[in-house]
Amino acid sequence: MNTGVRCQVSGVSKKLFPVPCSLFTVLLLFIVHFSLFTAAEAKIYIDITSPAIKKLPIAIQEFSGTEGKQIADIIRDDLEFTGFFLCIDRAAYIESSAEAFNPKNWSVIGAEAVVKGTVIGEQNITAVVSLYDVFEGHEIFKKQYKTGKSAIRQLAHTIANDIYKHITGEEGIFGTKVAFVAEDEGKKGLYMMDWDGAGVKRLGIKGNFVLRPHWSQDGSKIVYSSERGGQWGIYLLDFTTMSEKKLFASRGLNIAGNFSPDGDEIMFSSSQDEMYGLYNLRISDSKLTRITSARWIEISPAVSPDGKLVAFVSDRGGTPQIYIMNRNGHDTRRLTFEGSYNTSPGWSPDNKKIVFVGRVSGKQQIFIISPDSSEPTQLTDKWNNEDPSFSPDGRFIIFSSDRNGDSSIYIMRANGESQKKITPPWLRAFGPRWSPN
C-alpha cells in the first residue's frame, strides 16, 4: 500500500452533547490529534456493506496507567457489539502493554489489528492510543486525547469511533445518545443516556403523562407530548437555548410525530375534531395544516429522512395498518397486509427500511419492511416489544420490552441479533429515540 504520511498537531474542543448545566453537567472532551497517518486511498479493512461480512480479529490491550483498563474495556465492548469485530482474549496475548508493537507477536495468535494505549493523570486524563495493521506491520493512526475524569466513558467512545472509522470507512455511533421516557417520582419524565445505557440522567421535564420524544435531524431539539393541567400539549425542548416551548394544545389527545428535515415543521396526530387526524405544524409561524380527512382514525406519522414521504397508521381498511403517502397527503398506499394490528412506523436513515410493531399471538413484536411493500421480517418473538427506533447508521434498533417483567430498553442489530437490555434494573423505561448524531 502506498502511504502518504501527514503529521498534524491541533486542539479541538468538542461538546459531547448540548444539554443544560441546570439539568446536568456539560462535559467537554478535548481531542488533540498528536499525529495522524493517512493513505491517499484509505484502506477498508471491513466492508460492512457486504452481505457476507468476515469479522476482523482485533486485539485491544489493556491500556497502561490510570483508568486504562476501564477505557480499553469500553472500547472492546463498543466494537464487539457491532458484530464486525472478533476481540481476541487477552489471555492469548504474547506482547505486553509496555512492549513496542511487533507484528510477529500478533500474527501468531490470529490478530489482524492491534490497539495499544497509555493513560496518565488522575483528574485530568491524557490518553495516547495507536491502532496497528498486523499484516502490513505499520501504525494506522496515533492520537492523543484529553478529558476530565468525569468524561472517561465519552473519551472511550470517541476512541472507539476513531478505530471504527479507520477500519470500516464509516462513522461510528458510540458517541450518540438516547432520549426516552421513564417513571419519575410517580410521574412520567424525560431521560437521556448513552447509546449503551450508561450515564442515565433526568432532563427535568415531567407531566402526568409524557409520550416518546422525537429528535430534530441536527440533534439540537426534541419534541414530545405531555398532559398538563388536564390538557394534552405538544412541547419542544431546545438544547441550544435550554428552553421548553409549548407548540400546540387543544382538547382531545395530541401526539407528536417527528420533525421535517429542515427542523421547522412537525407532524402530529390530534383528536381535537373528535376523530384522530394528521396535522402539519410549522414552528416558525405556528401555521397548522390538516393533512388527512376525518373519515378514519389516523395516527403515528413518521416523516421520511428525505422529507418526501410519511408513514402512518390508519384503520381505513378496518384494522390498524401502516400506510405511506406524500407529505401533502396524496398518493396514499397500504404497506402492511399481514396481521390485524400494525403500528408505530419509523424510517431508517437511508429511507430504505421501515421498522414497526405488529401483533402476533396477542403480543407486540417488532418487524422491518421495505417501503416497496416487500415481505416483512420479524425481529423479536418474546413477550411485548415496542417503540423501535433506528440508530443513525441504520445498523441497530433500540426498543422497549417487558420480557423481564417491567418495561426496559433494549438494543439489537437491525437483523434482530444480539438483543441486549441496556437500562438499569431500577428504572421502568420505554419510548426510546436514538439521537441523529
N, C-alpha and C positions, 0 to 999 in steps of 0.2 A: 504494500500500500504506500502510495506517495503521500507523505505527511508534511504539511506546512506548519511550522511552529510559530505561534504568536504569543508573546508574553504581554500580559495586561495587568496593571495594578489600578484598581478603582475601589471606591467606597460607595456602597449602595444602601440606602435606608429604605426598608420595606415594612409598611404597616400590614401586619398579617390579616387583620380583619377590622373594618371600620365600625367599631361599636363604642358606645358612650362610656366615658370614665365613670359616670354616675351609676352605670349598670354593672360594669365590671372593668377591671384594669386593662387598658390598651397595652398590648405587648408589641414592642418593636424588635425586629430581628435585623441585625446588621450583617450583611454578607460582603466580605471582601474577596474579590477574585484575585487570589495571590498569583496564580499562573494558570493558563488555560491552553491546552493543546488541542487543536482542531485540525481536521482534514479538509482539503479542498472539496472533496466529496465525502461527507461523513459516512462512516461505515454503519450499517444497520445490522446489529447482532441478532435481533429477534424481529422477524416480520410479523407483527401482530395482526396484520390484515389477512394472513394466510389461513386457509381453512384447516390446515394440518400444522399446528404450531409445535415446535420442539422446545421444551423448556431449557433455558440456559443454566447450566450448573455454575453457581456462583458461591464464592467463599467470602463471608463477611466476618473479618476478625474482630474480636473484642477490642475496642479502642483502649489505648493506654491512658491512664490519668483519671481525674475526677469525672464522674458521670459517664465514663467511657463505655461501660457495659450497657447501661440504660440506652444510650444513643444507638449503639450498634444493634441492640435487640429490637428497637423500634424500626430501624431501617430494614432489618431482616423480616419483621412481621409485615411491613408495608409491601415489600417486593414479593414476598411469598404468597400473599393473598391474591395477587393479580392472576396467578396461575401461569405466569410466563417464566418464572424463575424456580430453579431447584436449589435451595440453600443447603449446602453441604455441612454435615455435622462437624462442629468444631473439634470434636474428639479425634477426627481424622487428620487434622492439620499437622504438618511437619514443621512448618516455619512459624516461629514465634512472632508476636506483635512487634517486638523490638528489632527483629532482623530486617535487613533490606530485602526487597522483593526479588525472588529468584524463581523464574517460571518453571524450572525443573521440579521445585518443591510442590508445585500446584498441579502440573500436568499429570503427575503420577497418581493423584487422588481424583482426577477427572474434572477438576475445575477449569472453566474457560474464562472466568473473570474473577478478580480478587479486589476486595475493598479493604484498605488499611487506613488507620487514623490515629491521631493523638489528640488528647484533650487536656488543656491546662486551665487553671483558675478555679475559684470556688463560687463567688458571686457573679463575677464577670467571666464568662466562659469563652474560650477560643478553641476551635476545633480545626485541625488541618487534615483533610481527607484526600486520599488518592484512589483512583479506580484504574486497574491494570488489565490489559489484554494478555492472557497467558500464552496463546498460540503465537502471537507476534512479539511477545516479550517486551512490551513497552507500556508506558503510562498513558492512559487515555485522557485523564484530566487530574489536576490537583487544585484544590480550592481551600481557602481559609474562611471560616465562618465565625462570627462573634455574636454573642447574645447574653442576656442576663440569665441567671439560674432558673427563674420562673418560666422561661420560654424554651426549656430543654426539648420538650416534645415538638414544638414548632421547628426548632433547629433540625431535629432528626428527620421530620417530614420533608423539610427543604432539601436536605442531603439526599433523601430517597428520591425526590422529584428529579434532582440533577442526574442521579445514576440512571433512573428510568428513561430520561430524555436521551442520554448518550447511548443507551443500549437499544432503545426502540425507535428513536427519532420522533416520538410523540410526547406530548405534555402529560405529566402525571397528575393525579387527583389528591395527593396526600396532604396538601395544604388546604383543602376545601372544608366547608362547614355544613352542618345540617341544622335547619330550624324545625322545631316540632312543638307539639302541644303535650302538656303533662299535668297531672293533678298537683295543685299547689295550695296547701292550706285550705282545702275544701272547695277551691275554685280551680277552673282551668287556667293555665298560664302558658306563655310562650317561653321556650327554652332554646338554647344553642349548644352545639357540641362539635368536636372534631369529627371527621369522617369515620374514624374508628371507634367512636363512642367516648373518648377521653375528653376531659375539660368541660363537663356539663355545667352550664351556667344559666341562671334565670335572666330573662330580659326585662322583667319588671312589668310586663303587660298582662293584665288579668281581666276577667269578666266572669259572670256566672257561667257562661259558656264561651269558649274560643274554638274556632274551627281552623283546620290546617292552613298554614301560611303559604304564600307563593312569592317567589323571588322575581325581581326585575332582572333582565339579561345582563346588566352590568354589575349585579350583586350589591347595589347601593341601597335597595329598598325591599321591603316585603309588604304584602297586602294580605289581609285576613278579615274574617267576620267575627264579631263579638256581640253578645247580648248584654246590654247595659240599660238599666232603668226600665226594663220591660220592652225594649225596642232593639231589633237587630240592625246593626250598622256595619258598614264596610270601612275599615281603617287602614291607613298607610303609615308604616314606620320608616322614616328616612334616616339612614345611618350617617349621612354626611352632615345633617343639621341636628341630629339626635332629637328629633321631634316626632310626635304622633299627630296625625290629622284624620278627622272623620271625612270620608269621601262621599258617603251616601247613607241615608237611613230612611226607612219608611215603615208602614205597617206590614205585617207579614214577615216572612223569612227571606233574608238577603244573604246569599252565599257567594263569596268571592271566587272568581276563577283566576286565570293568570294574566300577566302583562302582555301587551303587544311588544314587538322587538324594540321599538323606539322608547318604550317606558312611559309614554304619555297616555296610554289607553289601557283599560282593563275590561274584561268581560266578566259578567256575573249572572247568576240566576236570582229571580225575585218572584215572590208570590203577592206583590203589592196589588195586583189586579185580580186577586183571588184564584189565579191559575199560574203555575210556575212557567215563566218565560225567560228568554235570554236577552240581556241588555249589553250595550257597549257604553262605557263612560270615559269621556276624555277628561283627564285630570286637570289640564291647564285651564280650561274654562267651564268645567262641570257639565258639559253637554252630554245629555243622555239620549240614547237611541235604542229603540226596541228592535231586536233582530229577528225574532221568531213570532209567529202568531200565537193566539191564546187558546188554540183548539186542543193542545196536548200539554202534558207535563214535560218540561224540558229543563234539564239541569246540567251541572258539571261541565261547563265549557272549558276547552283547553285549546288555546291558540297555538298553531304550529310555530316552531322556531323561526321559520322564514316569513311568518306573518300572513301567509296566503290562505290557510285553511283553519277550520275549527272542528275539533272532535267534541261531541257532546252526547248526552243521554236523553232519549225520548221514548215515550210509551206509545207513539203514534201507530206502531204495529201491534199493540195490545199488551206487550210486556216491555220492561226497560231494556233497551238495546243501545249499542254505540252507533252513532251516525257521524258522517263527515259532511261539511258544507263549506262554501266560500265565506269569507269574512262578512260579506253583505247579506248572508242568509240564503243565497241562491244555490242551485245545483246540489241539493241535498241527496245523499245516498246512504243506504244502510251498510254498516261494516260487519256487524256480528249477527250470526244466524243460529249458532249453537247455544242451547240453554235458554232458560226463560228469564234470566236476570243477569245483565251485564252492565257495569257502571265504572265510574272513576277512571276515565281515559287520561293518559299522559304521553306526550311525544318524546321520542329520543332526540338528542341534539341535532342529528343529521336528517331529521324528518322522515326516516325510512322505517321506523317501527313505532307502534303504539302499545303501551302496556295498559292493562285494565284488570278489573276484578269481575269474576264470574262465579255464579253459584253452582256448586257441584255436590249432590247428595246432601243438601241443606247447609253446606259450609262454603264460606267465601274463599276463593282461590285466585291466584294471580296468573294471568295469561299475557302472552305477547303476540302481536299480529302485525302484518304489513298493511299499510293504508290501501293497498290494491285488493283487499279482501281475500288474501290467501288464508289457508287454514291456520287457526290459532294454535299456539304451543302452550301447554300448561306447565308452569314453573314450580308451583307449590302443591302439596297434597295433604298436609297435616293441619287439622283444626282450621281456624279462621285466619286468613291473611289478607290484609287490606292496605290502602294508602300507598301504592307503589310510586316511586319517583326515580328517574334515571340519574346516574352520575354525569358530570359534564362531558366525559368522553364516551358516554353511552355503553360502557363495558360492565357496569354494575347497576344494581337496582336496590334501593332501600325501601323498607316496608314495615308495617306493624303486624304483629301476630300474637295470638293468645295461646300458642301451643304449650307454653309452660305455666299457664294459669292466667295471671293478669296480663294486660296488653303491654308488649315491649317492642322495641325497634330492632329489626334485623337487617342484615346486608347479605347480598348474594351476587354472584356473577350473573350477567344478563342471560345466560343459558340455564339458570337455575341451580348451578353447582355452588358448593361451599357456603351454604346458608348458615349464618352465624349471628347470635344475639350480641348487640353492642351496648345497650343501655344497662345501667346498674340495676341490681335486683330490687332496690328500694323505691324505684321510680316507675309509676304507671304512665307509659308514654305511647303516643300514637300520632298520626298525621304528619309524618316526616316529609320534608322537602329538601333536596340537595342543592347547595349553592352552585351558581354557574362558574365560579372561579375561587 
